[in-house]
Amino acid sequence: MNSGNFKNMSIRYLLFTKPRASNIQKRHFSEEFFWWKHLENAPPDSILGIKKIYNMDKNPNKVDLIVGAYRDANGKPVILPSVLEAEKMIEKKYTDKEYAPISGLPQFNQLSAQLLLGPDSSVLCNQLNATSQTVSGSGALYVSGKFMAQFFPGNTCIYLPQPTWANHEAIFKFVGLEVAWYRYCDPKVSKLDFEGLMDDINKIPEKSIAFFQGCAHNPTGVDPSQEQWCEISQLVKKRQLFPVFDVAYQGFASGDFYNDAFSFRTFLQDGHKVAILQSYSKSMGLYGEYQISKLLHEIYVVR
Ligand SMILES: Cc1ncc(COP(=O)(O)O)c(C=O)c1O
């Protein structure tokens, strides 16, 4: 097969397009073969819909704040110098395309865990962690959700802040978890509804799963204060809940990776067993690396 044919064929299979009529006859495809022909389009993604409206807007002063990605003064994408440097190092170091171990590159996992918890963390020093690489933060949500749906011994209902990133609900339902809510933000005043949050968490059935965004909450930008995190941690302990932290914006809230780790580090200090789902899409400007498992993200579970 020459390379031209090969290219056409792989594109056809990738895009699930219908082969031309002549090919259908040649290969004796029956009508039933196109089992996807009755499928309806999924509803349009609301965020990408805003992007469409943005593109149509003629205002010269418009600013794109839709996706959490770095931009320069002219609105152009920015690649962090550290990322460029890392790419050069990777290019030199990895000369083959062999399989990584099933849970990812050990060194990547170890350094990711250190970035989250600090190199002196007693969890890491005592090797109490299990860390896996996944395809981005969405992959971490999916894998951890599937893991909990299958193996969590308590109530497989995950309690999410109201509101939260729309895909949290979608992914967790998709993997078979039940989803419920606790109050988080009062939309009228864009302020944390701390009383509502504590009240609702206090009513969550024991041994359920409580989900938090570790910092820079999406979509509100509203986080509990350090004192409030300490109180939440105590309540979660009292209710014997399993805390799961989604950390998609470490560094975005305070400008400092260490400060933005306060929530989950506090929970660990308080003796919780936790799951932390880490993404570098935003914090390191790596959205475009979705397809490359080498540079990716992790799910992190403490035993
Ligand atoms: C709060 C939150 N968690 C997880 C994700 C998913 O991360 P990723 O883009 O790395 O899949 C996002 C993406 O926008 C997010 O906002």
The ligand as a MOL file (V3000), in Angstrom:
LIG
                    3D

  0  0  0     0  0            999 V3000
M  V30 BEGIN CTAB
M  V30 COUNTS 16 16 0 0 0
M  V30 BEGIN ATOM
M  V30 1 C -11.8870 22.7300 37.7160 0
M  V30 2 C -11.3650 21.9300 36.5580 0
M  V30 3 N -10.9870 20.6640 36.7580 0
M  V30 4 C -10.5020 19.9050 35.7550 0
M  V30 5 C -10.3820 20.4200 34.4800 0
M  V30 6 C -9.8610 19.5270 33.4000 0
M  V30 7 O -8.4930 19.6790 33.2400 0
M  V30 8 P -7.8100 19.3480 31.8410 0
M  V30 9 O -8.0660 20.5150 30.9490 0
M  V30 10 O -6.3710 19.1460 32.1790 0
M  V30 11 O -8.4600 18.1100 31.3240 0
M  V30 12 C -10.7750 21.7320 34.2260 0
M  V30 13 C -10.6780 22.2890 32.8750 0
M  V30 14 O -11.1320 23.3490 32.5700 0
M  V30 15 C -11.2770 22.5060 35.2860 0
M  V30 16 O -11.6550 23.7720 35.1130 0
M  V30 END ATOM
M  V30 BEGIN BOND
M  V30 1 1 1 2
M  V30 2 1 2 3
M  V30 3 2 2 15
M  V30 4 2 3 4
M  V30 5 1 4 5
M  V30 6 1 5 6
M  V30 7 2 5 12
M  V30 8 1 6 7
M  V30 9 1 7 8
M  V30 10 2 8 9
M  V30 11 1 8 10
M  V30 12 1 8 11
M  V30 13 1 12 13
M  V30 14 1 12 15
M  V30 15 2 13 14
M  V30 16 1 15 16
M  V30 END BOND
M  V30 END CTAB
M  END
